[in-house]
Amino acid sequence: MFSKANPSHLYTTGFDYKLCLWNLNDAKKSTSTNISNLLLNELGQEAMSYNPPFCYAWDSFEASGEQLVLGLGNGMLLRFRKNGLKCEEIHGEVHNSQVSSLKVDRCATSDYLFTASNDKTFCINRMNIKNCKT
């Protein structure tokens, strides 16, 4: 996915659990983070359920700098800051199965995160810069 704030930046992720930010101006990987290691460090072995945390859906939005929201195969949602790909939030209580789609929608008062999952649920999450409330 191309950055909405800077079209020369490209986000990629794959089945190696890596989230990468590429700078296309110099064709180099700017930074990367390993989602599996992040979840194991934060949540322990329970983060690696039978349904691995591959990224299946994502979107970005602008709130004190560009941010990226990922929907994972284990039903979790992660929010990262573009700067250094620092994880800001982990939500594991939203879905019980793969997040198949998500979209951030901006309005005058807040950002809304719409998510749908293979567990047949659809959620609307009201977000602000610091917290995501479901």
C-alpha positions in Angstrom: 0.0 0.0 0.0 1.3 3.4 -0.9 1.5 6.0 1.8 -1.3 8.5 1.6 1.0 11.3 2.9 4.0 10.5 0.7 3.5 8.5 -2.5 7.2 7.7 -2.7 6.8 5.5 0.5 5.4 2.0 0.1 4.3 -0.4 2.9 4.6 -4.1 2.4 3.9 -7.2 4.5 3.9 -10.9 3.8 3.8 -14.4 5.2 7.2 -13.7 6.9 5.4 -11.6 9.5 7.5 -8.5 8.5 6.0 -5.1 8.0 8.3 -3.0 5.9 8.4 0.7 4.9 10.2 1.3 1.6 11.5 4.6 0.3 11.0 4.4 -3.5 13.2 7.5 -4.1 16.3 5.5 -3.3 14.8 2.0 -3.7 15.8 1.0 -0.1 13.9 -0.5 2.8 13.7 2.4 5.3 12.6 0.3 8.3 10.9 -2.9 9.2 9.4 -4.7 12.2 8.5 -8.3 12.8 4.8 -8.7 13.8 5.3 -12.2 15.3 8.2 -11.1 17.5 6.2 -8.0 18.6 3.2 -10.1 19.7 5.3 -12.8 21.4 7.1 -10.1 23.4 3.9 -8.3 24.3 1.5 -11.1 24.8 3.5 -14.4 25.0 2.6 -17.7 23.4 -1.2 -17.0 23.4 -0.5 -14.5 20.6 0.5 -17.4 18.3 -2.9 -19.2 18.2 -3.8 -21.8 15.6 -4.5 -18.9 13.2 -1.2 -17.1 12.7 -1.0 -13.3 12.8 -0.4 -12.7 9.1 -1.6 -9.3 7.9 -4.8 -9.6 5.7 -6.1 -6.0 5.7 -4.7 -2.6 6.3 -5.3 1.1 5.9 -3.5 4.3 6.9 -4.7 7.7 8.3 -3.2 11.0 9.4 -3.2 11.8 13.2 -0.1 13.5 14.5 1.8 11.9 11.7 0.8 9.0 9.5 -0.4 5.9 11.2 -1.1 2.4 9.9 -3.8 0.0 11.1 -3.3 -3.8 10.4 -6.0 -6.5 10.6 -4.4 -9.9 11.4 -5.3 -13.5 10.8 -5.8 -14.1 14.5 -8.4 -11.4 14.7 -6.2 -8.8 16.3 -5.8 -5.1 15.3 -2.5 -3.3 15.5 -1.8 0.4 15.1 1.6 1.6 14.1 3.2 5.1 13.7 4.9 5.4 10.4 8.0 7.0 12.1 10.1 3.9 13.0 7.0 1.6 12.6 6.5 1.8 16.3 3.5 -0.2 17.6 1.1 2.1 19.4 -1.8 -0.2 20.2 -2.7 -3.9 20.2 -6.4 -4.9 20.3 -7.2 -8.6 20.6 -10.8 -8.5 21.8 -12.4 -7.2 18.6 -12.7 -10.4 16.4 -12.2 -14.1 17.0 -11.0 -14.9 13.5 -9.2 -13.4 10.5 -9.8 -9.7 9.9 -10.7 -9.8 6.2 -11.2 -6.1 5.6 -10.8 -2.8 7.3 -11.1 0.9 6.5 -10.4 4.1 8.3 -12.9 6.9 7.7 -12.3 10.4 8.7 -14.9 12.9 9.9 -14.7 16.3 11.6 -14.8 15.0 15.1 -13.1 11.6 15.0 -11.7 8.7 13.0 -13.7 5.5 12.6 -12.3 2.1 11.9 -14.7 -0.3 10.2 -13.6 -4.0 10.4 -15.1 -7.2 9.1 -14.0 -10.7 10.0 -14.4 -14.3 9.0 -16.1 -14.9 12.3 -19.2 -13.1 10.7 -18.8 -9.9 12.7 -18.6 -6.3 11.6 -17.3 -3.7 14.0 -17.2 0.1 14.1 -14.4 1.4 16.3 -14.2 5.1 17.2 -10.6 6.0 17.3 -8.6 9.0 18.5 -4.9 9.6 18.6 -4.2 7.7 21.8 -7.0 5.1 22.2 -9.3 3.0 20.2 -12.6 2.3 21.8 -14.9 -0.5 20.6 
